[in-house]
Amino acid sequence: MKPRYFEYHQPTSIDDVLELLSEYGDEAKILAGGQSLIPMLNFRIASPAHLIDINGVAGLDQLNLTPEGVQIGATARQRTVENAPEIALSYPLVRRALVQVAHPQIRNRGTFCGSVAHADASAELPSVVLALGAQIIARSSRGERTIPAKDFFEFHLVTALSADELVVEIQLPPLAAGSNGTYVEIARRAGDFALAGVAAQAVIDEGGTVQSLRMACSGVGPVPQLLEEAAQLAIGSDLSDELLLEIDNIVRTTIDPPDDVHASANYRRVVTGTVVRRALKQLRDESGSNHD
């Protein structure tokens, strides 16, 4: 299929983008990487009257490490973020998730912010920003506001953004000493959407005790889901094998995944518990704790 007719806009400044969004609102879509939007246009799942290409806007591709964390601009490519030394060093969760997003050719064009704004509950990056407690910076002609990741996702492909708002930046917070993170998923094939996945961000001290933990899972509902009960159980522990099995069981009983053509709800419960256990074991082992 081919997309329906739309009017194509190539603004060169943020102000121009915001003016177009203010004028066309729900009739417009933003084109950054096009990783998800182009297939949706071709299948006519999305049929905007106006397509606003922001790739010609200077300054939106920034990736800055600051004392306040990392700033990722609206057109920063996933591959750029994946290969950035400051990301690999300070935010291993981000890199470990990104290498599992589709394929390198896709990540060369797909944008970090675009994937988050698309809000596919099966995708990796929405869970990543939720686990990290990131902030989404949205701007419109009415001004700028900061939306915590926990308040950003409202339903599958639905966010707290207004029709005239643009995600201009995502801010990852600074992490405490001893922080480590990982992303573990199970998919039918490499590059496919995960049947279930988990982003885990922890602080584990030199003695192997978990000081803090946030986990968010993908593919178990209409939005990425924080696993608060399971995370609370892990805090103060050394993540023994016995505790990991208990956490696995808690995860299975607290999530309510859907049945669909890809997997049954019960299968997703089992898989989610498994990926959580694998993620926590990886973080435990990397902390140097000995559970032989």
Secondary structure per residue as TSV (DSSP state, phi and psi in degrees):
chain	resnum	aa	ss	phi	psi
A	1	M	-	360.0	164.5
A	2	K	-	-120.3	154.9
A	3	P	-	-64.2	156.8
A	4	R	-	-69.7	163.1
A	5	Y	-	-60.9	136.6
A	6	F	-	-144.1	159.0
A	7	E	E	-92.8	128.7
A	8	Y	E	-99.7	128.1
A	9	H	E	-118.8	139.6
A	10	Q	-	-124.4	73.0
A	11	P	-	-67.9	155.2
A	12	T	-	-116.8	3.9
A	13	S	S	-143.5	156.9
A	14	I	H	-58.3	-43.0
A	15	D	H	-59.0	-39.8
A	16	D	H	-64.5	-41.1
A	17	V	H	-60.7	-47.0
A	18	L	H	-67.2	-32.5
A	19	E	H	-66.3	-42.1
A	20	L	H	-64.5	-42.3
A	21	L	H	-64.3	-37.9
A	22	S	H	-64.1	-36.3
A	23	E	H	-77.9	-41.2
A	24	Y	H	-105.5	-22.5
A	25	G	G	49.8	-121.5
A	26	D	G	-63.5	-15.4
A	27	E	G	-83.8	-2.5
A	28	A	E	-116.1	152.6
A	29	K	E	-129.0	145.4
A	30	I	E	-89.5	132.7
A	31	L	E	-108.5	117.1
A	32	A	S	-115.8	-85.0
A	33	G	S	-88.4	-32.2
A	34	G	-	80.4	9.2
A	35	Q	T	-54.3	-42.0
A	36	S	T	-104.7	-34.5
A	37	L	H	-66.9	-42.5
A	38	I	H	-60.7	-48.2
A	39	P	H	-59.6	-37.1
A	40	M	H	-66.2	-36.1
A	41	L	H	-66.1	-44.6
A	42	N	H	-64.5	-33.9
A	43	F	T	-91.5	1.8
A	44	R	T	59.3	27.5
A	45	I	S	-70.1	-34.7
A	46	A	-	-116.6	134.9
A	47	S	-	-136.8	65.0
A	48	P	-	-71.2	151.0
A	49	A	S	-81.0	-21.3
A	50	H	E	-136.3	133.3
A	51	L	E	-115.1	121.0
A	52	I	E	-108.0	107.3
A	53	D	E	-86.9	115.0
A	54	I	-	-97.2	7.9
A	55	N	T	-68.9	-18.5
A	56	G	T	-89.7	3.5
A	57	V	S	-88.6	116.3
A	58	A	T	-68.8	143.8
A	59	G	T	90.8	-2.3
A	60	L	T	-90.2	-3.4
A	61	D	T	-101.8	20.4
A	62	Q	-	-71.9	151.5
A	63	L	E	-140.1	100.0
A	64	N	E	-120.4	130.0
A	65	L	E	-95.3	120.0
A	66	T	E	-128.9	169.9
A	67	P	T	-60.1	-20.7
A	68	E	T	-90.1	4.0
A	69	G	E	120.5	-148.9
A	70	V	E	-116.8	133.3
A	71	Q	E	-105.1	122.4
A	72	I	E	-115.5	116.4
A	73	G	E	-76.7	166.6
A	74	A	T	-61.3	-31.3
A	75	T	T	-109.9	14.2
A	76	A	-	-66.7	123.5
A	77	R	B	-72.8	149.2
A	78	Q	H	-58.7	-38.7
A	79	R	H	-66.4	-36.4
A	80	T	H	-63.5	-45.5
A	81	V	H	-64.9	-43.5
A	82	E	H	-57.1	-40.6
A	83	N	H	-92.3	-1.1
A	84	A	-	-71.6	126.3
A	85	P	H	-57.8	-36.8
A	86	E	H	-67.5	-28.2
A	87	I	H	-72.9	-48.1
A	88	A	H	-59.4	-37.8
A	89	L	H	-77.6	-46.7
A	90	S	H	-100.6	-24.6
A	91	Y	-	-131.4	64.7
A	92	P	H	-59.1	-28.6
A	93	L	H	-56.4	-43.3
A	94	V	H	-63.5	-47.7
A	95	R	H	-66.0	-41.3
A	96	R	H	-65.4	-29.9
A	97	A	H	-76.2	-44.0
A	98	L	H	-61.9	-37.2
A	99	V	T	-66.5	-12.3
A	100	Q	T	-100.5	0.0
A	101	V	S	-81.0	112.0
A	102	A	S	47.8	-123.0
A	103	H	-	-137.6	160.9
A	104	P	H	-52.8	-37.8
A	105	Q	H	-62.2	-36.6
A	106	I	H	-70.7	-43.1
A	107	R	H	-68.5	-20.9
A	108	N	T	-63.7	-26.6
A	109	R	T	-110.0	-37.3
A	110	G	-	-61.0	144.6
A	111	T	B	-107.1	149.5
A	112	F	H	-61.9	-51.6
A	113	C	H	-65.2	-36.5
A	114	G	H	-62.7	-39.9
A	115	S	H	-65.1	-40.2
A	116	V	H	-66.4	-45.5
A	117	A	H	-65.8	-30.0
A	118	H	H	-65.6	-33.3
A	119	A	T	62.6	41.5
A	120	D	-	-77.7	119.7
A	121	A	T	-67.7	-14.3
A	122	S	T	-91.8	-8.5
A	123	A	S	-80.1	163.1
A	124	E	H	-77.2	-46.1
A	125	L	H	-68.0	-34.6
A	126	P	H	-56.7	-41.1
A	127	S	H	-67.7	-35.4
A	128	V	H	-62.3	-49.9
A	129	V	H	-67.3	-29.5
A	130	L	H	-69.4	-44.0
A	131	A	H	-65.0	-32.8
A	132	L	H	-83.2	-13.4
A	133	G	T	69.4	40.8
A	134	A	-	-72.0	166.0
A	135	Q	E	-117.5	133.6
A	136	I	E	-101.1	123.5
A	137	I	E	-98.2	117.1
A	138	A	E	-115.1	142.0
A	139	R	E	-132.3	143.3
A	140	S	E	-140.2	179.1
A	141	S	T	-65.7	-14.4
A	142	R	T	-86.8	-11.7
A	143	G	E	136.9	-165.9
A	144	E	E	-121.5	145.8
A	145	R	E	-143.1	157.0
A	146	T	E	-109.4	126.8
A	147	I	E	-115.8	116.6
A	148	P	E	-60.7	144.2
A	149	A	H	-55.4	-34.4
A	150	K	H	-66.3	-19.0
A	151	D	H	-105.4	-2.1
A	152	F	H	-82.1	-40.1
A	153	F	E	-91.1	122.6
A	154	E	E	-111.4	-31.8
A	155	F	E	-165.4	176.8
A	156	H	T	-60.0	119.2
A	157	L	T	65.8	17.8
A	158	V	E	-126.0	130.3
A	159	T	E	-127.1	179.1
A	160	A	S	-79.0	0.0
A	161	L	-	-66.3	139.4
A	162	S	-	-81.0	163.0
A	163	A	T	-62.3	-24.0
A	164	D	T	-100.3	12.3
A	165	E	-	-104.3	147.9
A	166	L	E	-120.8	132.5
A	167	V	E	-73.9	112.0
A	168	V	E	-96.2	-19.6
A	169	E	E	-167.0	149.4
A	170	I	E	-120.0	132.1
A	171	Q	E	-109.6	121.1
A	172	L	E	-92.3	130.2
A	173	P	-	-71.6	157.6
A	174	P	-	-64.7	148.6
A	175	L	-	-109.8	148.2
A	176	A	-	-72.8	159.6
A	177	A	T	-58.5	140.7
A	178	G	T	86.0	4.7
A	179	S	E	-73.3	145.5
A	180	N	E	-154.1	153.5
A	181	G	E	-149.4	158.0
A	182	T	E	-150.7	163.3
A	183	Y	E	-130.5	125.7
A	184	V	E	-125.7	133.3
A	185	E	E	-142.4	162.8
A	186	I	E	-124.4	122.7
A	187	A	-	-131.9	158.6
A	188	R	S	-65.3	-39.5
A	189	R	S	-139.1	153.6
A	190	A	T	-57.9	131.1
A	191	G	T	95.4	-16.0
A	192	D	S	-75.0	160.6
A	193	F	-	-61.3	143.7
A	194	A	-	-72.8	143.7
A	195	L	S	-70.1	-31.8
A	196	A	E	-162.4	145.5
A	197	G	E	-151.3	161.0
A	198	V	E	-140.9	135.2
A	199	A	E	-101.6	124.8
A	200	A	E	-125.7	129.5
A	201	Q	E	-127.7	121.0
A	202	A	E	-134.8	158.7
A	203	V	E	-117.5	119.5
A	204	I	E	-122.3	125.4
A	205	D	-	-78.2	179.3
A	206	E	T	-64.7	-22.7
A	207	G	T	-86.5	-0.2
A	208	G	S	88.9	10.7
A	209	T	-	-90.6	134.1
A	210	V	E	-75.1	119.5
A	211	Q	E	-91.5	-35.0
A	212	S	E	-154.4	154.7
A	213	L	E	-158.2	131.6
A	214	R	E	-127.6	132.9
A	215	M	E	-131.6	136.3
A	216	A	E	-132.6	134.3
A	217	C	E	-111.1	151.3
A	218	S	E	-107.9	149.5
A	219	G	S	81.8	13.4
A	220	V	S	-117.5	9.9
A	221	G	S	178.0	-173.7
A	222	P	S	-74.8	-12.0
A	223	V	S	-139.4	158.7
A	224	P	-	-60.9	144.3
A	225	Q	E	-121.7	127.2
A	226	L	E	-72.3	136.6
A	227	L	-	-101.9	75.5
A	228	E	H	-72.7	-41.7
A	229	E	H	-65.1	-44.0
A	230	A	H	-65.5	-40.7
A	231	A	H	-64.8	-40.5
A	232	Q	H	-63.2	-36.8
A	233	L	H	-64.4	-32.9
A	234	A	H	-76.5	-27.3
A	235	I	T	-66.3	131.6
A	236	G	T	88.8	-2.7
A	237	S	S	-103.6	173.1
A	238	D	-	-106.0	16.3
A	239	L	-	54.7	52.1
A	240	S	-	-63.6	160.8
A	241	D	H	-59.6	-37.4
A	242	E	H	-63.9	-41.6
A	243	L	H	-67.5	-38.0
A	244	L	H	-60.8	-38.3
A	245	L	H	-66.7	-37.2
A	246	E	H	-66.4	-41.9
A	247	I	H	-63.9	-41.4
A	248	D	H	-53.7	-47.0
A	249	N	H	-66.3	-40.2
A	250	I	H	-62.7	-43.2
A	251	V	H	-59.0	-45.3
A	252	R	H	-60.8	-33.5
A	253	T	H	-90.6	-12.8
A	254	T	H	-102.9	-16.4
A	255	I	-	-93.5	159.0
A	256	D	-	-134.4	71.0
A	257	P	-	-72.8	161.7
A	258	P	-	-87.5	158.8
A	259	D	-	-84.8	136.5
A	260	D	-	-151.8	-172.6
A	261	V	S	-69.2	-16.8
A	262	H	S	-90.2	-33.3
A	263	A	-	-166.0	153.9
A	264	S	-	-78.6	162.0
A	265	A	H	-61.2	-41.8
A	266	N	H	-64.8	-40.2
A	267	Y	H	-61.8	-41.9
A	268	R	H	-65.1	-35.5
A	269	R	H	-60.1	-48.1
A	270	V	H	-63.2	-45.5
A	271	V	H	-65.3	-39.9
A	272	T	H	-63.8	-43.6
A	273	G	H	-59.5	-39.4
A	274	T	H	-65.7	-45.8
A	275	V	H	-68.9	-32.1
A	276	V	H	-63.8	-45.9
A	277	R	H	-62.0	-41.2
A	278	R	H	-65.3	-40.7
A	279	A	H	-63.9	-45.5
A	280	L	H	-67.6	-37.0
A	281	K	H	-63.4	-40.5
A	282	Q	H	-62.4	-45.6
A	283	L	H	-65.1	-39.6
A	284	R	H	-61.0	-48.0
A	285	D	H	-66.6	-36.2
A	286	E	H	-72.1	-19.6
A	287	S	T	-78.5	-11.2
A	288	G	T	94.0	3.0
A	289	S	-	-66.8	143.1
A	290	N	-	-107.8	115.9
A	291	H	-	-126.0	31.2
A	292	D	-	-71.7	360.0
